[in-house]
Amino acid sequence: MNLESLIREAANTPPIDVEAYYSKAYAEYQANLTHEAAETFSVLCARKPLESRFWVGLGASLQACTQYEKALYAWAMAAILDPENPFPHFHAAECCDSLNQSTDALKALAEAKKRVKDPSHRLYKPIRLLEETWRNR
């Protein structure tokens, strides 16, 4: 499955109430129904593949389900669609670490760090801490 095939598929499917689906997916995620949330976010990603927030939801849901390989794909899509956002890179780093891919984890963390320059940003300290911890292993 690639972005082009998702866009083609989305054009050939009946319309849905995207915001209602998003509310459903978000509520499922908040209720820790992460498998259900992943399924609902998958529908949203298929229908609206250029919406980064749907990929973020899918990535978070899959990561919570410990489906790290699949989550990495969703985080990559979110990063492509919202290139200044550090969160997809940060969470991709977490997934890589969970998969024992230390080199890739540090690369993803470095990408998140590039996007977080302000020490008051909420990811600033976690990035520095993980970077130090992972480098010292």
Buried (B, 14 or more C-beta within 10 A) or exposed (E): EEEEEBEEEBEEEEEEEBEEBBEBBBEBBEEEBBBBBBBBBBBBBBBBBBBBBBBBBBBBBBBBBEBBEBBBBBBBBBBEBBEEBBBBBBBBBBBBBBBEBEEBBBBBBEBBBEBBEEEEEEBBEBBBEBBEEBEEE
